[in-house]
Every structure is written in structure tokens, then in C-alpha cells.
Amino acid sequence: MSVEDTEPLINHFVELRKRLLNCIISIVFIFLILVYFSKDIYYFIALPLLHEMPAGAKMIATDITAPFLAPMKLTIMVAIFFSVPMILYQVWAFIAPALYHHERKMVIPLFFFSTLLFYLGVFFAYFIVLPIIFNFLAKTIPNGINLATDITNYLDFILTIFIAFGVVFEVPITIVLLCWSGITTPETLKQKRPYIFVSAFVIGMFLTPPDVFSQTLLAIPTYCLFEIGLFLSRYYIGKKV
């Protein structure tokens, strides 16, 4: 391989390193701003559970380092959460030179709406789903059992819920990309509506407590997001060429 052949590859790696460094700087900068408020951030995230705990009950730390590490871990995740627009911009800046004009016109709104939908999924989980889950669990505690959740286990649980709902809310983007790439078509998806409707409730069953209300609370938005993606995909089919 000649020097002329390797030069473009080296330039790509240099550009990739630059974009990754910008992402890391963004995350570190936001983390340094938020780290002073790490305990307040954890308290805010813990409120859905604290509101359902019996009077006088508190969360516990079973590891001596947990009171420090759990808020720090959460603050890092929050910093990444708020850095998503910058991260997506860096991704866009890296891949944009390789895209055709019509592909650029498609990717820009997809980046914007994918970020917005992920945020909406997290907010939906925090303000609606978590209170329902903890209310249900608090009512199912056997007599003689005290609810004393470990702060590390709680953090892992809510982060899983946030990521799950953030991903679920990406359904419209997924539908658009599947149709745009030719993997499927809007007509095919229309024919599979009954199966997708049932699948939405199956997803709700796995991501929520075993009661009909909370399952429906996730299944209906999921299916509505599918319909939104199906509607939008018709406009992107014609932009492929």
C-alpha cells in the first residue's frame, strides 16, 4: 500500500480522534458543573421511590463506598445524558462529508428527532412509569417486611428503566430507517399491524409490573409511536433516490 493510499485512512483516524475528544470534553465539562450537586441529583432521581416508602423509612447503603460512588456514577450518566446533542453533532460532522446531499437532508432531522424521542422516553419513565411501578411494589410487600432499598441496586434499576424506555421511544426512527433502507415497506408493516399491536403489549409485560394498567401505559405509546413512524416512512421512501 502506497503512501497516497494510506493518507486518506490516516486523515479519517485523525478526524475520528478529534470528534471523540470533543465528546469526552463535553461530558467532562458537564460533569464538573454537576458534580457539586451529585447528592441532590441522586435525591431527585430517588423521589419516585421515596414517595412510596413508609413514613420514616429510608434507603440504605450496604457498601461503605456506595454513598460516594452511587451519586458519582449517576452524575456521570447525567453528564452523558445532557451531552447527547453534542455527541450526535460530532457523529454528524464525522459522517457528513461521506453522504450525498439527499442523505444529509434525511440524517439531520433523524438526529434531532432521535434525541428528542430518547429524552421523552426517559421523562415518561421518570414521571409516569416509575411512580406506578413503586406504588405497585409498595402495596405488595408482605406483612412484617420493611422496604429498605440499597442505593446502588436502585440506581442500576432506574438506569435500566431509563435506557429501556429511551430505546422504546426510538420506534419511529427505527421504522423510518427500515423502510428507507429497503428492509421492509410501509405496506408490509400495515399488514402486520395486529402482530405489532400484540408485541407492544408483550414489551409492556416485560418492562412493567404485572398489572394491566401499567402494561397498557407502555403498550399504547409504543404502538402510537409505531404508527407515527409508519406515517413518516412514506415521506422518506421517495427521498432515497
C-alpha positions as CSV (number, residue, x, y, z in Angstrom):
1,M,0.0,0.0,0.0
2,S,1.5,3.3,-1.1
3,V,1.7,6.5,1.0
4,E,-1.0,8.1,-1.2
5,D,-3.4,5.2,-0.3
6,T,-2.7,5.3,3.4
7,E,-3.0,9.1,3.8
8,P,-6.9,9.3,3.5
9,L,-7.1,6.5,6.1
10,I,-4.8,8.4,8.5
11,N,-6.8,11.5,8.0
12,H,-10.0,9.6,8.9
13,F,-8.4,8.4,12.1
14,V,-7.2,11.9,13.0
15,E,-10.7,13.3,12.4
16,L,-12.3,10.4,14.4
17,R,-9.9,11.1,17.3
18,K,-10.8,14.8,17.2
19,R,-14.5,14.0,17.3
20,L,-14.1,11.5,20.2
21,L,-12.0,14.1,22.1
22,N,-14.7,16.7,21.7
23,C,-17.3,14.3,23.0
24,I,-15.2,13.4,26.1
25,I,-14.5,17.1,26.7
26,S,-18.2,17.8,26.6
27,I,-19.0,15.1,29.1
28,V,-16.2,16.1,31.5
29,F,-17.2,19.7,31.3
30,I,-20.8,19.0,32.2
31,F,-19.8,16.5,34.9
32,L,-17.6,19.1,36.5
33,I,-20.5,21.5,36.6
34,L,-22.9,18.9,38.1
35,V,-20.5,17.1,40.5
36,Y,-21.1,19.6,43.3
37,F,-24.8,18.7,43.1
38,S,-24.4,14.9,42.8
39,K,-26.2,14.2,46.1
40,D,-29.1,16.5,45.1
41,I,-29.3,14.8,41.7
42,Y,-29.4,11.3,43.4
43,Y,-32.1,12.6,45.7
44,F,-34.2,13.9,42.8
45,I,-33.9,10.5,41.0
46,A,-34.8,8.7,44.2
47,L,-38.0,10.7,44.8
48,P,-40.4,8.3,42.9
49,L,-39.4,5.5,45.4
50,L,-39.1,7.8,48.5
51,H,-42.7,9.0,48.0
52,E,-43.9,5.3,48.2
53,M,-41.9,4.3,51.1
54,P,-43.5,4.1,54.6
55,A,-43.2,7.1,56.8
56,G,-39.7,7.2,58.4
57,A,-38.3,4.6,56.0
58,K,-35.0,5.4,54.3
59,M,-32.8,3.9,51.6
60,I,-29.7,2.1,52.8
61,A,-26.1,1.6,51.6
62,T,-24.7,-1.9,52.1
63,D,-21.3,-1.0,50.8
64,I,-19.1,1.5,52.6
65,T,-18.2,3.3,49.4
66,A,-21.7,3.3,48.0
67,P,-22.7,6.8,49.4
68,F,-19.9,8.3,47.4
69,L,-19.8,6.1,44.3
70,A,-23.6,5.9,43.6
71,P,-24.1,9.6,43.2
72,M,-20.9,9.9,41.2
73,K,-22.0,7.2,38.8
74,L,-25.4,8.8,38.4
75,T,-23.8,12.2,37.8
76,I,-21.6,10.7,35.0
77,M,-24.7,9.2,33.4
78,V,-26.5,12.6,33.7
79,A,-23.5,14.3,32.1
80,I,-23.6,11.8,29.2
81,F,-27.4,12.4,29.0
82,F,-27.0,16.1,28.6
83,S,-24.1,15.6,26.2
84,V,-26.2,13.7,23.7
85,P,-26.8,16.6,21.4
86,M,-23.0,17.4,21.2
87,I,-22.2,13.7,20.7
88,L,-24.7,13.4,17.9
89,Y,-23.3,16.6,16.3
90,Q,-19.8,15.1,16.4
91,V,-21.1,12.0,14.7
92,W,-22.8,14.1,12.1
93,A,-19.7,16.2,11.5
94,F,-17.7,13.0,11.0
95,I,-20.0,11.2,8.6
96,A,-21.4,14.2,6.7
97,P,-18.6,14.5,4.2
98,A,-19.3,10.9,3.0
99,L,-23.0,11.5,2.5
100,Y,-24.9,12.6,-0.6
101,H,-27.0,15.7,-0.5
102,H,-30.3,13.9,-0.2
103,E,-28.8,11.7,2.6
104,R,-27.7,14.7,4.5
105,K,-31.3,16.1,4.3
106,M,-32.5,12.9,5.8
107,V,-30.0,12.4,8.6
108,I,-30.3,15.9,10.1
109,P,-34.0,15.6,11.1
110,L,-33.4,11.9,12.2
111,F,-30.6,13.0,14.6
112,F,-32.8,15.7,16.0
113,F,-35.9,13.6,16.5
114,S,-34.0,10.6,17.8
115,T,-32.5,12.8,20.5
116,L,-35.9,14.3,21.3
117,L,-37.6,10.9,21.5
118,F,-34.9,9.5,23.7
119,Y,-35.4,12.4,26.1
120,L,-39.1,11.9,26.0
121,G,-38.8,8.3,26.8
122,V,-36.6,9.0,29.9
123,F,-39.0,11.7,31.1
124,F,-42.0,9.4,30.5
125,A,-40.3,6.7,32.6
126,Y,-39.4,9.1,35.4
127,F,-42.7,11.0,35.7
128,I,-45.2,8.2,34.8
129,V,-43.8,4.7,34.9
130,L,-41.6,4.7,38.0
131,P,-44.3,6.1,40.3
132,I,-46.7,3.4,39.0
133,I,-44.0,0.7,39.5
134,F,-43.1,1.7,43.0
135,N,-46.7,2.2,44.0
136,F,-47.5,-1.3,42.9
137,L,-44.4,-2.8,44.6
138,A,-45.1,-0.9,47.8
139,K,-48.6,-2.4,48.0
140,T,-47.3,-6.0,47.5
141,I,-44.8,-6.0,50.4
142,P,-45.6,-8.9,52.7
143,N,-46.5,-8.1,56.3
144,G,-43.5,-7.8,58.6
145,I,-41.2,-6.8,55.8
146,N,-39.6,-3.4,55.8
147,L,-38.8,-1.7,52.5
148,A,-35.1,-0.6,52.7
149,T,-33.6,-0.5,49.2
150,D,-29.9,-0.3,48.6
151,I,-28.9,2.9,46.8
152,T,-26.6,1.0,44.3
153,N,-29.3,-1.5,43.4
154,Y,-31.8,1.2,43.0
155,L,-29.5,3.2,40.7
156,D,-28.9,0.1,38.5
157,F,-32.7,-0.5,38.3
158,I,-33.7,3.0,37.3
159,L,-30.8,3.3,34.7
160,T,-32.1,0.1,33.1
161,I,-35.6,1.5,33.0
162,F,-34.5,4.8,31.6
163,I,-32.4,3.1,28.8
164,A,-35.2,0.7,28.0
165,F,-37.8,3.5,27.6
166,G,-35.4,5.7,25.8
167,V,-34.8,2.9,23.3
168,V,-38.6,2.1,23.0
169,F,-39.3,5.7,22.1
170,E,-36.9,5.3,19.2
171,V,-39.5,3.2,17.4
172,P,-40.5,5.9,14.8
173,I,-36.8,6.4,13.8
174,T,-36.4,2.6,13.5
175,I,-39.4,2.3,11.3
176,V,-38.3,5.1,9.0
177,L,-34.8,3.7,8.7
178,L,-36.1,0.2,7.9
179,C,-38.3,1.5,5.2
180,W,-35.8,3.9,3.8
181,S,-33.1,1.2,3.6
182,G,-35.5,-1.2,1.8
183,I,-35.5,-3.9,4.5
184,T,-39.3,-3.5,4.7
185,T,-42.0,-1.3,3.3
186,P,-44.9,0.7,4.8
187,E,-47.3,-1.6,3.1
188,T,-45.7,-4.7,4.7
189,L,-45.8,-3.1,8.1
190,K,-49.5,-2.2,7.6
191,Q,-50.3,-5.9,7.0
192,K,-48.5,-6.8,10.3
193,R,-50.3,-4.3,12.5
194,P,-52.2,-6.9,14.5
195,Y,-48.9,-8.7,15.4
196,I,-47.2,-5.4,16.2
197,F,-50.1,-4.4,18.4
198,V,-49.8,-7.6,20.4
199,S,-45.9,-7.2,20.5
200,A,-46.4,-3.8,22.1
201,F,-48.3,-5.4,25.0
202,V,-45.6,-8.2,25.3
203,I,-43.0,-5.5,25.6
204,G,-45.1,-3.8,28.2
205,M,-45.4,-7.0,30.1
206,F,-41.6,-7.4,30.4
207,L,-40.8,-3.8,31.2
208,T,-43.6,-3.0,33.7
209,P,-45.1,-4.7,36.8
210,P,-47.6,-7.5,36.1
211,D,-50.7,-5.3,36.2
212,V,-52.9,-4.4,33.2
213,F,-52.8,-0.7,33.8
214,S,-49.0,-0.2,33.7
215,Q,-48.6,-2.6,30.8
216,T,-51.2,-0.7,28.8
217,L,-49.4,2.6,29.8
218,L,-46.3,1.4,27.9
219,A,-48.0,-0.6,25.1
220,I,-50.3,2.2,23.9
221,P,-47.5,4.8,23.5
222,T,-45.3,2.1,21.8
223,Y,-48.0,1.3,19.3
224,C,-48.7,5.0,18.7
225,L,-45.0,5.6,18.1
226,F,-45.1,2.7,15.5
227,E,-48.0,4.4,13.7
228,I,-46.1,7.7,13.7
229,G,-43.0,6.0,12.3
230,L,-45.2,4.3,9.7
231,F,-46.7,7.6,8.6
232,L,-43.4,9.4,8.4
233,S,-41.7,6.5,6.5
234,R,-43.9,7.3,3.4
235,Y,-42.1,10.6,3.0
236,Y,-38.7,9.1,3.3
237,I,-39.2,6.4,0.7
238,G,-39.2,8.9,-2.1
239,K,-36.0,10.6,-0.8
240,K,-33.9,7.5,-1.2
241,V,-33.3,8.2,-4.8
